[in-house]
Amino acid sequence: MEYSLVCHSLYALWSSPVKKKLILLSIMFLIWVYMLYSCVGYCSTMPSLVVDSYRGKETGSAVGKRTESSSSSRTDLVSRLLAKPQPWEDIESDYEEPSIRTAASRDLLNNELETDRTDDWDEMRGDQQQRAPEPSAMSSFSNGSGSKKLPQAIIIGVKKGGTRALLEFLRVHPDIRAVGAEPHFFDRNYENGLEWYRELMPKTLEGQITMEKTPSYFVTREAPARISAMSRDTKLIVVVRDPVTRAISDYTQTLSKKPDIPSFESLTFKNRTTGLIDTSWSAIQIGIYAKHLDNWLQYFPMDQILFVSGERLISDPAGELGRVQDFLGLKRIITDKHFYFNQTKGFPCLKKAEGSSKPHCLGKTKGRTHPNIDPEVVQRLRDFYRPFNMKFYQMTGHNFGWD
């Protein structure tokens, strides 16, 4: 009896045209919801998208820990889809110049340092403003996702070696989040404390690596101990280049800002007649790589330091980036397909920079034309650096071919 009543009710419900339409609409809605749910599940299995980070304060001891639930995974996915691309930047800064022989030259270089410091922090403030999150209808999904962490990897040197190119190439990788401007924490701003330093970092999701680059760390005597105190597991990357070419490039950068400085030749020697090299000039001192590396090996094992060839970064960027990705424990996503060689610039550029569908090269401050240097001075410098280079090859187990 009850069965008959149910069947009769269903028949009456279906026989009504209005009710029939309502039932069909309900079924279509349920199918649509199911398809949407299935699509989200499928998208979550696709390769990671290029992610950018939102900035915000880290609170509590549980910051950085994410649950493994399916709802958390979908939140990460939405955050990745909503992330704003990092802008392409071209930022450079100088080391502090040690005292040199002439007061006029010292004043010029000191003034340059102050200008660079101001420019560096202006760039960082601009970078923070550009990365401010935009309002979104789904902002509730992205707000709070990720956390600011102290860097697990740092590009510590060297100036004019190719650190900016390396950092920009690495930022293409979806699992690397990096500060654009140079924080100079372990050399100039250490008194501000680790929490200040952490606040400069971008937010990262689970599995992503936080990075920064400040080339002056490599020649800062206190930097190894300070980084080790932060974390003994920090991975260090050093981009090295023929020290003679590096010194000329260093001088060229300074000359472009202060055209009144003395000639390269006069700054190179303490006494031109005797041929005694002036190692107090930072352009010369930075290239004594073995001396600086010895300081780092007192705090970090060699297997935690990767040396990238500045020359190979130009001739084979994908090969060097492959080594870096392996060193960081990341999948080799950055490959040959990301680069093309710009004949005008004289170095490789990205076919598609992060956040852009167009090719992009580093700015006009990169690839400057070097002044003509007396060949005899160049040869004297090569002779000077040779024993240091040999020692550096021995320490690293790699011949960089500078001699």
C-alpha positions in Angstrom: 0.0 0.0 0.0 2.7 2.4 1.0 4.7 1.5 -2.1 1.7 2.3 -4.3 1.2 5.7 -2.7 4.9 6.6 -3.3 4.7 5.6 -6.9 1.4 7.5 -7.3 3.0 10.6 -5.8 6.1 10.4 -8.0 3.8 10.0 -11.1 1.8 13.1 -10.1 5.0 15.1 -9.5 6.4 14.1 -12.9 3.2 14.8 -14.8 3.2 18.5 -13.8 5.1 20.5 -16.5 6.3 23.1 -14.0 7.5 20.6 -11.5 9.1 18.6 -14.3 11.2 21.6 -15.3 12.2 22.3 -11.7 13.4 18.7 -11.4 15.4 18.9 -14.6 17.0 22.2 -13.5 18.0 20.7 -10.2 19.6 17.7 -11.9 21.5 20.0 -14.3 22.8 22.1 -11.3 24.0 19.0 -9.5 25.8 17.9 -12.6 27.5 21.3 -13.0 28.6 21.3 -9.4 30.1 17.8 -9.8 32.0 18.8 -13.0 33.4 21.9 -11.2 34.5 19.8 -8.3 36.2 17.3 -10.7 37.9 20.1 -12.6 39.5 21.5 -9.3 40.7 18.0 -8.4 42.3 17.5 -11.8 44.0 21.0 -11.8 45.6 20.2 -8.5 47.6 17.4 -10.1 49.0 19.6 -12.8 52.6 21.0 -12.5 53.1 23.9 -10.1 52.2 27.3 -11.5 54.5 30.3 -11.1 53.7 31.6 -7.7 54.2 34.9 -6.2 53.9 35.8 -2.5 51.8 38.1 -0.5 53.5 39.9 2.3 52.2 39.8 5.8 53.2 39.3 9.5 54.3 35.9 10.7 52.6 35.0 14.0 52.8 32.1 16.4 55.2 29.1 16.6 53.1 27.2 14.1 53.7 29.7 11.2 54.9 27.9 8.1 53.2 24.6 9.0 50.3 23.6 6.6 47.8 20.8 7.1 47.7 18.0 4.6 43.9 18.1 4.2 42.2 18.4 0.8 40.7 21.8 1.7 44.3 23.2 2.4 45.5 21.8 -0.9 42.7 23.6 -2.8 43.5 26.8 -0.9 47.1 26.6 -2.1 45.9 26.0 -5.6 43.7 29.1 -5.6 46.5 31.1 -4.0 48.8 30.1 -6.9 46.2 31.0 -9.5 45.6 34.5 -7.9 49.3 35.2 -7.3 50.7 38.4 -8.8 53.8 37.9 -10.9 57.1 39.4 -9.6 58.3 42.3 -11.7 61.5 42.1 -13.6 64.1 44.2 -11.9 67.6 45.4 -12.5 69.2 46.3 -9.2 72.9 46.6 -8.3 74.8 47.9 -5.4 78.5 48.4 -4.6 80.7 47.2 -1.8 82.2 49.5 0.7 85.4 50.7 -0.7 88.5 50.4 1.6 90.7 53.4 1.8 92.9 54.1 -1.2 95.9 56.2 -1.7 94.4 59.6 -2.7 92.0 61.5 -0.6 90.2 62.8 -3.7 89.6 59.2 -4.9 88.5 58.1 -1.5 85.9 60.9 -1.2 84.6 60.1 -4.7 84.1 56.4 -3.9 82.6 57.1 -0.5 80.1 59.4 -2.1 79.3 56.6 -4.5 78.7 54.2 -1.7 76.1 56.5 0.0 74.3 56.9 -3.3 74.2 53.1 -3.9 72.9 52.6 -0.4 70.0 55.0 -1.0 69.2 53.6 -4.4 69.3 50.0 -2.9 66.7 50.8 -0.3 64.6 52.8 -2.6 64.5 49.8 -4.9 63.4 47.6 -2.0 60.6 49.9 -1.0 59.4 50.1 -4.6 59.6 46.4 -4.8 57.4 46.0 -1.7 54.8 48.5 -3.1 54.7 46.8 -6.5 54.0 43.4 -4.8 51.0 44.6 -2.7 48.1 42.2 -3.2 45.3 43.4 -5.4 41.7 43.1 -4.3 40.0 40.0 -5.5 36.6 38.4 -5.2 38.3 35.3 -3.9 40.8 37.1 -1.7 39.5 35.1 1.3 41.2 32.1 -0.2 44.5 33.7 -0.7 44.8 35.9 2.4 47.1 34.3 5.0 48.3 31.5 2.6 52.1 30.9 2.9 54.4 32.4 5.4 57.6 34.5 5.6 60.6 32.4 6.3 64.3 33.1 6.7 66.2 32.2 3.5 67.2 28.6 3.0 69.6 29.6 0.2 71.7 32.8 -0.3 73.7 34.0 -3.3 76.6 35.4 -1.4 78.8 36.7 -4.2 80.6 38.0 -6.1 80.1 41.5 -7.2 80.2 41.9 -11.0 80.2 38.1 -11.4 76.7 37.6 -12.7 74.6 37.4 -9.5 71.8 39.5 -10.8 71.4 37.4 -14.0 71.5 34.2 -11.9 68.8 35.4 -9.5 66.5 36.6 -12.3 66.9 33.3 -14.1 66.1 31.4 -10.9 63.0 33.4 -10.2 61.4 31.7 -13.3 61.3 28.5 -11.2 57.9 28.1 -9.5 59.5 26.7 -6.3 61.8 29.7 -5.7 60.7 32.9 -4.1 63.3 35.6 -3.9 63.8 39.2 -2.6 64.4 41.5 -5.5 66.5 44.2 -3.8 69.7 43.3 -1.9 68.9 43.2 1.9 72.6 43.7 3.0 71.5 42.2 6.3 74.7 40.3 7.2 77.0 43.1 6.4 75.2 46.5 6.9 72.0 45.8 8.8 72.7 43.0 11.2 71.9 45.1 14.3 68.3 45.2 13.1 67.8 41.6 14.1 66.5 38.4 12.4 62.8 39.4 12.6 63.5 42.6 10.6 65.3 40.4 8.1 62.5 37.9 7.9 60.0 40.7 7.2 61.9 41.5 4.0 61.3 38.0 2.7 58.4 37.1 0.4 55.8 34.6 1.6 56.3 31.0 0.5 54.1 27.9 0.3 55.1 24.5 1.5 58.0 23.1 -0.6 59.1 26.5 -1.9 62.6 27.9 -1.2 63.2 31.4 0.1 66.3 33.1 -1.4 68.1 36.4 -1.4 71.3 37.7 -3.0 73.8 40.2 -1.6 77.2 39.9 -3.4 79.1 41.7 -0.6 78.6 38.9 1.8 81.4 36.9 0.3 84.0 39.5 1.2 82.5 40.4 4.6 84.5 38.8 7.3 81.6 38.6 9.8 79.1 37.2 7.3 79.9 33.4 7.6 79.6 33.4 11.4 76.4 35.4 11.2 74.7 33.2 8.6 75.8 30.1 10.4 74.2 31.4 13.6 71.0 31.9 11.7 71.1 28.4 10.2 74.0 26.0 9.7 72.0 24.3 6.9 71.8 27.4 4.7 72.9 26.6 1.1 75.4 29.2 -0.3 75.9 30.1 -4.0 78.9 32.0 -5.3 79.1 33.2 -8.9 82.8 33.6 -9.8 84.4 35.2 -12.8 87.9 35.8 -14.2 89.2 38.1 -11.4 91.0 40.4 -14.0 87.8 40.9 -16.1 85.8 41.2 -12.9 88.1 44.0 -11.6 87.8 45.9 -14.9 84.0 45.5 -14.8 83.9 46.7 -11.2 85.9 49.8 -12.2 83.7 50.4 -15.3 80.6 50.5 -13.0 82.2 53.0 -10.7 83.4 55.1 -13.7 79.9 55.3 -15.1 78.7 57.0 -11.9 81.9 59.0 -11.0 83.8 59.9 -14.2 86.4 61.9 -12.3 88.0 58.9 -10.5 91.6 58.1 -11.3 92.5 55.7 -14.1 92.3 52.0 -13.7 96.1 51.7 -14.1 96.8 54.3 -11.3 94.5 52.6 -8.9 95.9 49.1 -9.6 99.4 49.8 -8.4 100.9 51.1 -5.2 103.9 51.9 -7.3 103.7 51.6 -11.1 107.5 51.5 -11.4 107.9 48.5 -9.0 104.7 46.9 -10.3 103.4 46.3 -6.7 99.6 45.6 -6.8 97.5 47.6 -4.4 95.3 44.9 -2.7 93.6 47.5 -0.5 91.5 48.6 -3.5 88.3 46.5 -3.4 88.3 45.9 -7.1 91.5 44.0 -6.7 90.8 42.5 -3.3 87.4 40.9 -4.2 89.1 38.7 -6.9 91.4 36.9 -4.3 88.7 34.2 -4.1 90.8 31.7 -2.2 91.4 34.1 0.7 87.7 34.8 1.1 86.6 31.2 0.7 89.0 30.1 3.5 86.9 32.3 5.9 83.7 30.6 4.8 85.1 27.1 5.2 85.6 27.7 8.9 81.8 27.7 9.3 80.3 25.8 6.3 81.4 22.5 4.6 82.3 22.6 1.0 79.3 20.5 0.0 77.0 23.4 1.1 78.6 25.9 -1.2 78.0 25.9 -5.0 80.3 27.8 -7.3 78.8 29.0 -10.5 81.0 30.0 -13.4 80.2 33.6 -14.6 81.6 32.7 -18.0 79.5 29.5 -18.4 76.4 31.5 -17.2 76.8 33.4 -20.5 77.9 30.5 -22.8 75.7 27.8 -21.3 73.0 29.3 -19.0 70.8 26.3 -19.0 73.7 24.0 -18.0 74.7 26.2 -15.1 71.0 26.6 -14.0 70.7 22.8 -14.1 73.6 22.5 -11.6 72.0 25.2 -9.4 68.6 23.4 -9.5 70.2 20.1 -8.6 72.1 21.8 -5.7 68.9 23.2 -4.3 67.1 19.9 -4.6 64.6 21.2 -7.2 63.3 19.6 -10.4 65.1 20.9 -13.5 62.3 23.1 -14.9 64.6 25.9 -16.2 66.1 24.6 -19.5 67.4 25.7 -22.9 63.9 26.6 -24.0 63.9 29.6 -21.6 66.9 31.4 -23.1 68.1 33.1 -26.2 71.4 34.9 -26.8 71.1 38.7 -27.4 73.9 39.6 -29.8 73.7 43.4 -28.9 73.9 42.8 -25.2 76.4 40.0 -25.5 74.7 37.8 -23.0 71.7 35.4 -22.7 68.2 36.7 -22.0 65.0 35.1 -21.0 62.5 34.3 -23.8 59.7 34.9 -21.3 60.5 36.7 -18.1 58.5 35.9 -15.0 55.1 37.6 -15.2 55.5 38.5 -18.9 54.9 36.8 -22.2 57.6 38.9 -23.9 61.4 38.4 -24.1 63.4 40.4 -21.6 67.0 41.2 -20.9 68.7 42.8 -17.9 68.8 46.6 -18.1 71.3 49.0 -19.6 73.5 48.9 -16.5 74.5 45.3 -17.5 76.9 44.7 -20.4 78.7 48.0 -20.2 81.6 48.5 -22.7 84.9 48.3 -20.8 87.5 51.0 -21.2 90.7 50.1 -23.0 93.3 49.0 -20.3 97.0 48.9 -20.9 97.9 45.3 -21.9 100.9 45.4 -19.7 98.7 46.2 -16.7 96.3 43.4 -17.6 99.3 40.9 -17.8 100.6 42.1 -14.4 97.2 41.4 -12.9 97.1 38.0 -14.5 100.5 37.2 -13.0 99.3 38.5 -9.6 96.1 36.4 -9.5 97.6 33.2 -10.9 98.7 31.6 -7.6 95.5 32.6 -5.9 93.5 31.1 -8.8 95.5 27.9 -8.5 94.7 27.7 -4.8 91.0 28.4 -5.5 90.9 25.6 -8.1 92.5 23.2 -5.6 90.0 24.2 -2.8 86.9 23.9 -5.0 88.1 20.9 -7.1 87.2 22.8 -10.3 89.4 24.5 -12.9 87.6 27.6 -14.1 90.1 28.2 -16.9 91.1 31.7 -16.1 94.8 31.1 -16.8 
